[in-house]
Amino acid sequence: MKYQRIRDLREDRDMNQTEIAKVLGMSQTGYSKYETGENDIPTAVLIKLAKFYGTSIDYILGETDNPQRYS
């Protein structure tokens, strides 16, 4: 599974993979493997990404087209 949404969210913020990897406390190479789908995104990383981007995990995973977080 390719995680196109995390790439789109990153690019919408005009950030590169190295900057997001730093937010997550990991290497750029490790983060890149999430965007390409080479590695599945661990739950803890999904939570960090959702909080950072202010969106839901369901949106990141493509389960909904609504980027709003649930309250």
C-alpha positions as CSV (number, residue, x, y, z in Angstrom):
1,M,0.0,0.0,0.0
2,K,1.4,3.4,-1.0
3,Y,0.7,6.2,1.4
4,Q,0.0,9.0,-1.0
5,R,-1.8,11.1,1.5
6,I,1.3,11.5,3.8
7,R,3.2,12.8,0.8
8,D,0.4,15.1,-0.2
9,L,0.1,16.4,3.4
10,R,3.9,17.0,3.5
11,E,4.0,18.8,0.2
12,D,1.0,21.0,1.1
13,R,3.2,22.2,4.0
14,D,6.1,22.8,1.7
15,M,8.2,20.4,3.7
16,N,10.7,17.8,2.6
17,Q,11.1,14.2,3.9
18,T,14.1,15.2,6.0
19,E,12.0,17.8,7.9
20,I,9.1,15.4,8.6
21,A,11.5,12.6,9.6
22,K,13.1,15.0,12.1
23,V,9.6,15.8,13.6
24,L,9.1,12.0,13.9
25,G,12.6,11.4,15.4
26,M,13.7,9.1,12.6
27,S,15.8,9.0,9.5
28,Q,14.8,10.4,6.1
29,T,15.3,7.0,4.6
30,G,13.0,5.3,7.1
31,Y,10.3,8.0,6.5
32,S,10.7,7.6,2.7
33,K,9.8,3.9,3.0
34,Y,6.4,4.9,4.5
35,E,5.6,7.2,1.6
36,T,6.5,4.6,-1.0
37,G,4.7,1.8,0.9
38,E,7.9,-0.2,1.3
39,N,7.2,-0.3,5.1
40,D,3.8,-0.1,6.8
41,I,3.4,2.9,9.1
42,P,3.4,1.9,12.8
43,T,0.5,3.1,14.9
44,A,2.6,5.4,17.0
45,V,3.9,7.2,13.8
46,L,0.3,7.4,12.5
47,I,-0.8,9.1,15.7
48,K,2.1,11.6,15.5
49,L,1.4,12.4,11.8
50,A,-2.3,12.9,12.4
51,K,-1.6,15.2,15.3
52,F,1.1,17.1,13.4
53,Y,-1.1,17.6,10.3
54,G,-4.3,18.1,12.4
55,T,-6.1,15.3,10.5
56,S,-7.5,11.9,11.3
57,I,-5.7,8.6,10.9
58,D,-8.6,7.4,8.7
59,Y,-7.8,10.2,6.3
60,I,-4.1,9.3,6.2
61,L,-5.0,5.7,5.5
62,G,-7.5,6.6,2.8
63,E,-10.5,5.3,4.7
64,T,-12.3,8.7,4.3
65,D,-11.9,11.8,2.1
66,N,-12.8,14.1,5.1
67,P,-9.5,15.4,6.5
68,Q,-11.2,16.7,9.7
69,R,-10.3,15.1,13.0
70,Y,-13.0,13.4,15.0
71,S,-13.8,15.0,18.4
